[in-house]
Amino acid sequence: MAALAFAAALPDASAIPRTFVASFGSDAQPCTLALPCRGFTVALAATDPGGEIVALDSAGYGQVTIGKSVSINVPAGVYAGISVLSGNGITVSGAGINVALSGLTINGQGGVHGIRFLQGARLNVDNCQIVAMGGNGLRVEGAGTVVVTGTAIRRSGQAGVFVNAAANVTIVRSRIQSSGSDGIAMSGGASGSVARTLIADNGLFGVVASQTSAGTTRIALNDATITDNDMGTGVYAEATAASATAHVDITNSLVTRNFNGLYAFAQPGGTAAVSATDNDVVENLQAGVTTVAGGGTAFVRASRNGIFHNPVAGLLQSSGTLSTPGGATCTPTTYTNYVRDNDGGDNFGAGSVPDCLR
């Protein structure tokens, strides 16, 4: 029995560090350069842990579940597609594994999620296209590090990017567009960073940080464009339980033509916060900045933003707090925001708003 267990622990003697797939390949072949396989699943089985799968030419290579460290690389000029008729395009699930996906195109044709991350140490998604999934383009349900670079996620039936775990998620130089619900939605203690990314034309919110139990979900946005999310808020922080905190930091970004611009909402015991610096919050359909403390603590801290041409109000303080780092005394004056020409008034609602917000 011990000998059998030892044998099971040994690596596959036929596995090699680099395997290949091709339109002219066969899954009966050993996945070498001279004799490539036809699909990703067979190539994965033939690849050493930590190895690489390379697509040689343009073709569809099939859905795959990844349970070991591996890279799947598609050279420039090659189209490597995964048609998702049901289930998920790529599932990543393995303790401590590192997975890198580069240059893939994942098309939803009745399937649920494009890439589903259940377990692992790290997932890199680089220069990929994820289109028309019925659920999420990228779904993160396990703790780990996920980095998305130069990737377009379009026409997801639900959120483009959905995170519901204490994961560290970074999105850079990407496009999240035309999702059925939110562009980017993070909860469950997630920590997110979004830079130089377009979040546009989504059915509900552009970017959402929400926390529904004790803990903190945080998203940092820099040099982002959040636009044309007509049915919801561009940037939304929501905390709905005791000891729950949702926090969004946004800098150097454009928030325009959404239903609302920036919005913080908290239910009893929760804290929702938006910190906004050096942004333009303009031409949203309702208010530029809104706080609603529904029994909890909701606040927006704003510095050096342009807030103008929002039809209902520039600042809508239903409840909660609007402030600057200088506090009610407005010192130093460099914290002053430019709040002008909002059709329903620059300031509307309860509470005293410091002059430096206007």
QUIQUI-V105622 format. One record per run of one state. SS is the DSSP state (alpha for helix, beta for strand, coil for the rest). FROM is the first residue (numbers start at 0). LEN is the number of residues. Records with the same first field share a line. If there is no record, write none. Layout:
# QUIQUI-V105622
SS = FROM-LEN / FROM-LEN
This chain:
# QUIQUI-V105622
coil = 0-1 / 9-6 / 21-15 / 37-2 / 45-1 / 55-3 / 60-3 / 66-3 / 74-5 / 84-5 / 93-4 / 102-1 / 108-6 / 119-2 / 126-2 / 131-6 / 140-4 / 149-2 / 154-6 / 164-3 / 172-2 / 177-6 / 187-3 / 195-2 / 200-6 / 211-3 / 222-2 / 227-5 / 239-4 / 251-2 / 256-3 / 267-3 / 277-2 / 282-4 / 295-1 / 303-2 / 308-4 / 317-3 / 323-3 / 329-3 / 335-2 / 340-6 / 349-5 / 357-1
alpha = 1-8 / 39-6 / 326-3 / 332-3 / 354-3
beta = 15-6 / 36-1 / 46-9 / 58-2 / 63-3 / 69-5 / 79-5 / 89-4 / 97-5 / 103-5 / 114-5 / 121-5 / 128-3 / 137-3 / 144-5 / 151-3 / 160-4 / 167-5 / 174-3 / 183-4 / 190-5 / 197-3 / 206-5 / 214-8 / 224-3 / 232-7 / 243-8 / 253-3 / 259-8 / 270-7 / 279-3 / 286-9 / 296-7 / 305-3 / 312-5 / 320-3 / 337-3 / 346-3
